[in-house]
Amino acid sequence: MTSVPHKFVYALLAAPLLWLVPAFLHPMGEPYAGIADEADMWIFVHVAQLVLMPFLAAGVWMLLDGLGSVAAWVARPALVLWLVFFSAFDAVAGIATGVLTRHANSLAGDEREGVVAAIDFLWADSLLANGGFGILGNLGHLSWVVVAIAATVAVYQARAGRAVVATTFLSVLFASHSGLGAAVGLVALFVAELLTFRRRTSVAMPKTAPAPVAAS
């Protein structure tokens, strides 16, 4: 982590905090009826999440920087799986349903009912991407659980300190991706990354040699 420019590291550290915005703004209803009046916010939230995903993943990767334990090697590919599957889930169950909802709002009669039926299928009936028990969503959420638990074991084995271990473990709550639980997980992840960065930076800083004593 210390080989990366500090400004870039701080940008990565900001990702969990920035995710708090879509986490709290995320509409709680389900497409179509639950978000018909919030389609634009629904789309904004899921686009924002897609933008933040690579930065969040990079921050976790840096948290594991230099760790060669089995747990760390489990966490890294699980992180890649989270990035792949949750991005796909977010795009289909999030952005696609939002775009269709906005389109349905501009229609009437049978045309609207046809689009609403498509939304209902994506959200409730599609085995691949439905918002309840879809393959993409489950793989994405499960991958993050594996990331958080494996990373916790990795930092514990590396003797990173109780605060880092505890906050890394609490980041498992981010698996819910929205609401208060996700917010707690995001703040915990930020604290774990910040403490780790500060510790590694202090260790890497060269010690100042004492000034030579002038001969009398």
N, C-alpha and C positions, 0 to 999 in steps of 0.2 A: 504493500500500500504506500510505503514511503517513497517509492520510486515514481509515483504519479504526482503531477503538479498539484499543489494544495488547492488552487482555485477549482480544478476539476473535481477533486475529492469533495469539496464543499458543495458543489453542484449535485453530486450524487447523494450527499447527506440530506439535501433539501427534498429529494424525491418522496420519502415517506411523509414528510410534513405537507408537501403540496398535495399528496393523495388524500389528505384529510378533507379537502374541499369537495371532491366528488363523493367521498364516503358519506359526508353529512348531507349533501344535496341530492343524493340518489333517491328518486321517488320510490315509495314503498309499495305502490300498487302494481298489479300485474297487467300486461297488455291483454286486450285492448282497453277494456272498460276502466281499468285502474290508472292508466296513464294518458288517456285521450286528451286531457286538458294540460298535460305536462310533457308532451311529445318532444318539444325542443330541449327541455331540461334533461330528459331521458337520453337524447342523442348526445348532448354536450357532455354529460357524465361519462358515458362509455367511450367517447372519442378521447376525452381527457385521460381516462385510464389507459387506453392504448398508447398514448404518447408517453405516459409515465412508466410503463412497464419495463422498457429496456434500461432506464436509469435506475429503477428500483432493483432490478436483477443485477446490474453492475455493482451496486452498493453491497449487496449480499455477497457477491463474488469476491469483493475486496475484503469483506469481513472474514472470509475464509482464506485470504491470501497467506501463503507460506505454511498452511496446515496440511500435513501429509498423512493424517490418520485415516483409517477406514471410514469413519463417520464423515470426514470432510469430503472424501471421494464419493460417498453416497449422496451428500447434499448437492454437489455440483451438477451431476446429471439430472437430479430431481428438479433443480432450479431451471435447467434448460427445458425440461418437460413442462414445468409450470408456465414458462414463457410461451411455449408453443400452444398448449391446450387451452390455457386461460385466454390467450389472445383470440384464438378461434371462437371460443365460447362467447367472449365479449363482443366480437364482431357480429355473430349471428343472432344470439339471444338478446343482445343489447342494441347495437346499431341497426341491424336489419329490421327488428321489430319496431324500433323507433321511427325509421324512415317509412315503413308501411303504415304505421299509426298516423303519421302526419299526412300521408297520402289519403288514407281513409277519411280523415277529417274534411278533406276537400270534396268528397263524394257524397252521394245520397242514394237511398233506396237499395236496389239489388246490387248495384256496383259497390256500395260501401260494404254490404253484407259479404260480398265475395272476398274483398280484401281483409275484412275482419276474420273471416274463416281461415285465410292463409296465416294471419297473425296467431290465431288460436292454435293452429296446427304447429307452427314453429315453437311456440312457447309451452304448449301443454301436451302435444302428442308426438312431436318428433323425437325419436329415440336418440338421435345424434346430438341435438342441441337444445332440448327443452330446458326450461328454467327450473324444473323440479328435480328430475332424476336423469338428466341427459348424460351421455357418455363424455362429451367434451367438458362440461361443467364439473362432473365428478372427478375426472382425471386432473383437471386444473386445480380444484380445491384439495384433493388428496395429495397432489404433488407438493403443494405448499406446506401441508402438514408434515410431510417427509422432510422437506427442506428445513423447517423450523426445528424439528426434533433432532435430526442429524447434526445440524449446525450447533445446537445446544450441547450435544455430546462432544462435538469437536472442540468447541471453545473451553469446555470443562476439562477435557483431557490436556489441553494446551495451558491450563492454569491461568485462564484469562481474568479470573476474579469473579466473586459472587455476583456483583452487579451486572456484569456482561452476561454471565450464564443465565441469570434470572430474566433479564430483558430479552435475551435471545429466545428463551423458552416462551415468554409471553407473546412474542411475535406470531405464534401459531394462531392467535385470534384473528389475524389478518385473513385467514382462509375464508371468512365470511364476506370479505371485500367491500362491505358497506355497513353503515350504522355505527353504534357506539362500540361494539365488540371489535370491529375492524379498526376503529380509531385508536383504541387501546393498543392493539397489535402494532399499528404503524408508529405510534409514539415510542413503544418499547423497542422496535427495530431501530429507530433513529438513535435512541440512547445507546444501544449496544454498539452501533457503528461509530458513533461519536467517541465513546469511551475507548474503543479499540484503536481508532485512529490517533487519539491523543497519546495513548500508551506507546504505540509503535513509533510515533514521532519523537517522543521524549527519549526513547531508547536509542533511536538512530542519531540523535543530535550529538555531535562530537563535544567532548568535555574540553573546556578551556584550560590550557596548560598554565600553571602558575607563573607569574612574571619572575624573571631571574633577579636574584638579589645582587645589587651592585656591590662590587668589592670595595671595602673601605681603605 
